[in-house]
Amino acid sequence: MVKTWIFDIFNYPYSPDPADFDPQKCQELYDWHFESWIKADDQGFDGIFFSEHHFTAYNVSPSPNLLVATIARLTRNMRLGVMANIIPFHDPRRLAEEAAMLDYLTGGRLEVGMGRGVDEQEFLRQGVPMEETRPRFEEGMELIHTAWRNPTFTHHGKFWNYEDVSIWPRPLQQPNPPVWITALSPATVEWAGRKGYKMGHTFLSTPDTKDMFDRYRSSAAEAGNSTSPDQLAVMRNIFVADSDEEAREIAEPALDYLFALFKEHAIFDDLDNVPAGYEYYSSFFRPFTSGPISWEGLIHAGVVCVGSPETVRDQLVAQAEQLQCGNIIMWGSFGTLTREQTLRSYELYSRDVIPALKGLNLG
């Protein structure tokens, strides 16, 4: 069985200029996104992941745990989580407490996603040196697990120190909720496998994603950890309409808007001189800066899946089988997509794509 998760980042679709921010439009944006999540709970989606970003119109959920807490009381079935809370922006002890509390508020439906972050503009504006992100991330993960699993704990590290303290509450799911790592670089992919965390990956072609998943599986196997398909998730921009032509006509300008926000928000100013620890991203981000992004290239690479229900179904079934991946994360509301377009896409996906994915046997 392959599960489908919704990923909702979600961006402000009207103007990226802070001077143009409209509170009423933002309220409407929140309202219809909540409507889409509530409907998804009855449409067979397995869960929702929100996202943490700051400072630009790329995302208007800077505190995604608030979304988890709110939607938990409006849904019954779906798993709920964040992909991902960025550890270097937070006190890990506080993240451990929030996750434990959310585990109760969701009735044990919580999925915990953590990441070290990659968006240069966020770290520059927050004043966090990017060279510190990996050691902060790895120490933070150790501290979170220590806090979850022990009645009292002591932690003396490079960045955080606690002596004989407890968190209240500790998680409902014992010893802790499922933990996902957002991983793009080979080093983080292999680290996630060694640690036995679940892993979510995005933006690479299907063959390149398979290479990353093979790295994960190899590292996990060497450490004696699970290599089952359920350990892995791939995220794709997915949009479904009644025909291939209609889907492309709607989705292409919406993606163009999203990628414009992404370029401003995430890509390093100087790809030839990236911070230490981020060398992989010099090549990873370069295609986004070398002129217009090729729509045909994105489709051929499998990075976006746009079309009729039959087209999208066939694309995702093929990817799940090739990748031996048990989780598809549907970034299904993006750019300038409207309420009506998003709800219709979710409806068609749930009717024709979810059953096909759930029927797969990946072994």
URTA-V489911 format. One record per helix or strand of 3 or more residues. SS is the DSSP state (@ for helix, = for strand). FROM is the first residue (numbers start at 1). LEN is the number of residues. If there is no record, write none. Layout:
BEGIN
ss=SS from=FROM len=LEN
ss=SS from=FROM len=LEN
END
This chain:
BEGIN
ss== from=3 len=6
ss=@ from=18 len=3
ss=@ from=23 len=20
ss== from=47 len=4
ss=@ from=64 len=9
ss== from=79 len=4
ss=@ from=87 len=3
ss=@ from=92 len=14
ss== from=110 len=6
ss=@ from=120 len=7
ss=@ from=130 len=20
ss== from=153 len=4
ss== from=161 len=5
ss== from=178 len=5
ss=@ from=186 len=10
ss== from=198 len=5
ss=@ from=206 len=17
ss=@ from=229 len=3
ss== from=232 len=9
ss=@ from=244 len=23
ss=@ from=280 len=5
ss=@ from=286 len=3
ss=@ from=295 len=7
ss== from=304 len=4
ss=@ from=309 len=15
ss== from=327 len=5
ss=@ from=339 len=14
ss=@ from=354 len=5
END
